[in-house]
Amino acid sequence: MVDFELNYQFEPALLAALLRSIRPASHYWVAYSGGLDSTALLFATAAIRQQLPGQLNAIHVQHGLQAVAADWVLHCQHQCAALAIPLVIRDLELQPRSGDSVEAVARAARYQAFSEVLQADAILLTAHHADDQAETLLLALLRGSGVAGLAAMPLEMVLGAGRLVRPLLTVTRAALLAYAQMQQFDWIDDPSNASLRFDRNFLRQRVLPVVRERWPALTATVTRSARHCATAAQVVEQVAAQTLATLAGTRPGTLDIGGLRQLELPMQQAVLRSWLKNNGFQVPDTRHLLRISTEMLTTRADAKPLVRWTGCEIRRYRLDLFALPPLPPPPPLTLEWTVGATSTVLELPLELGQLHWLPTSDAMNRDWRLQVQFGKSGVRCERGAQRSGELKRLYQTHGIPEWWRPYVPLVFNGKQLLLIAGVCHCQTLAMPAGSVQWTAGQLHCPSASI
């Protein structure tokens, strides 16, 4: 674990000691931008490479946001070649939309690129240092973040198939600069670091120098606060995870709404954060979490509330709470499907998977031209005198949520409904000799018995 005490001097031995304290890896990747911080990290890691249990590599992400980006790539290639470190270049060519935070877009794309190259049992080393940590906490405070946000950057976290490690969190920027100057390294000065339109730059250049005049130990004290917040966040996460384990809904991945209602609001929101994080979704701000508590959990069971943010939609059905990727518009098209005496597969749109035709042993040696439609109303699935043919009642019986029903394939022979995929076959003389199975794709409903 990272100590509270800062290091005002830096040498490769300090890096080696930190890396010995964490679980070893088969590959070590240095995130190398070419700037001062990552240059110091690259050369220090190269100096201790014989002490590493795995292979040393570097990765440079070219965002395409600077006119001189190609020159930076050449610089990084030259430096890595001189150190005999294999270098991987990732070209992103980002084009942020109007209103987007350039910093946020670049950061998300950069970490996505990192995660794609990390093998299992691999570590990505980044050059975030103590001053970065202090700035991150202060920015989180100014943005009204909770205890998890105020914990700032952890020493180690999961990234893709591997891990991200920040070994310089106790090292000051001044210490890295002194090390780089003493070793006479050559690094890139990014001109965007001077732009005050970026929050971090404004804080670093205009605010912190004034604050440090009064409180010179700002970096040490603020990073200590970040560590206290990290400890508190860890306790909250552990309690939330234990509570979450008792609140499973009736469908895979869902939460029991009745159980959530019994929790006090702070624990309820901690459980929701844990649930969303475990399912790979971006944890929303407090406003959206409060909407889940007030709009999703307190309405009647047949209501259809929806809370959404980037990459996630929260829906409910009966007493189950769902977290889903945004649902696309339902497919309006009709698919033609010819089946017969041999097995046939139909690819469905929108990553809905496949329909498989499985003929019986006595299937006639002839072709049937079927149609597959979605969200069609005004049709019935006749299933005998004792059972209703209304689609709505059949969906209710099989627990198919209203918001999922437009994506359920309906198979017709002309105007006659033969089956509701994943639900039931209809009783009809027009049914070919065989059955249909639905294999789910990337887009599927956790409650659908397909």
C-alpha positions, 0 to 999 in steps of 0.5 A: 500500500502507498504510504502517506509520506511523500518522496521528494527525491526519486531514483529507480530503486524506489520504483523497484521496491514498489513493484516488488510489493505487488503481485508480479506479472508476465508483462509490464507495459509503460504508458509512454506519452513522451512527456516528462513524467512518463519519460522518467518512468520509462527510463527508471523501469528500463534501469530495473528491467533485470529485476522484473519477473516479466517482459518490458514493453511500452505503449504510446497512444496518439490521439490525433488532437495535435498537429505535431502528434506524428513528431511525438510518435517518432520521438517515442519510437527513437527513445524506445529503440535506444532503450531496446524496449518494444513499443506499440503505437495506437492511433485513435484520430479522435474527433470530439463532438461539440460540447464534449469534454476533450479531456474526458473523451481522450481519457476514455479512448486512451484507457480503452486502447490500453485495455485492448493490449493488456494480456491476462497477467499483465500490468500497465504502469502509468506515471501519475504522481503525488501532485496529480493525486492532489489535483484529482482530489481537489477537482473531485471536491469542486465537482461535488464528488462523493467519498469514492471520487475523493479517494482519487486514484488508487495504486492498483486497479483492474484494466481489461484482462490485466491490471493498472498500477500507478507506482509514482503516487508518493513521488512529487513532480519536482522529484521527477523533474530533478531526476530527468534533468540529472539524467539529461533525458529528452522529453516532449512539452505538450503545448496543450498543458498551457491552455487554461480552458482545461480545468486541471491546467487552470487549477495547476497554474492559477489556483495551486501556486496561490494556495501553496504560498499559504500552505506549502505542504498542500500536496502531502496533506491533500494526498493524505486526505485522499488516502483517508477517503479511499479507506472509507470508500473501501469500507462502504464498498465491502458493506454494500457488497455484502448487502448486495449479495442478499438482494438478488432478483428473480432473474439473473443480474437483477435486484429485488425491489422489495429488499431495496426498499427496506434499506436506508437511502445511503445504503440503498445508493451504495448498493446500487453503485456496487450493483452497477459497477459489478455489471460493467456500467458507469456509475451515475451521479447522485441525481440519477441515483436519487431518481432510481430510488424515488421513481423506480422503487416507489411506483406501483408494480405495473408502472413503466419508469425509466432512468437512463444515462450514458451507456445504461438504462434502468428499468423494472418489471414487477419486483425486479430491477434491471440494468441494461445497455440502451435498447435500440429502436425495435426492428420494423422489417419482415424477414423471409425464412424458408424451412423444410426437411433440414435444419436451417438458421436465420440471423436476426437483426440488432444482435438478437441472435439466431432462430434455429429450425429443427425439423422432426423425423417425419417432416415432409420433403417440401419448403415452407416460406415463413415470415418473422416480424417484431412488435406486431399487434392485433394477432392471436396465438391460438392454444386451445379452448382452455388457454387464452391466445392474447399475446399480452396474457402469454407474455405476462404468464412467461414473465416477458417485460413490456419493454422487451416484447417488441424485440421478441420474434413472431413467426408467421405462415402468411397471416397465421401466427405459428409461434412466439420465439422463446415463449410458446408454439401456437396450435395450428394446422399450418405449422410445418413439422418441426420446432424453432429455438431462439439462441440469444445474441448480445442483445437479450432480456435476462428474463426471456426463457429462450 
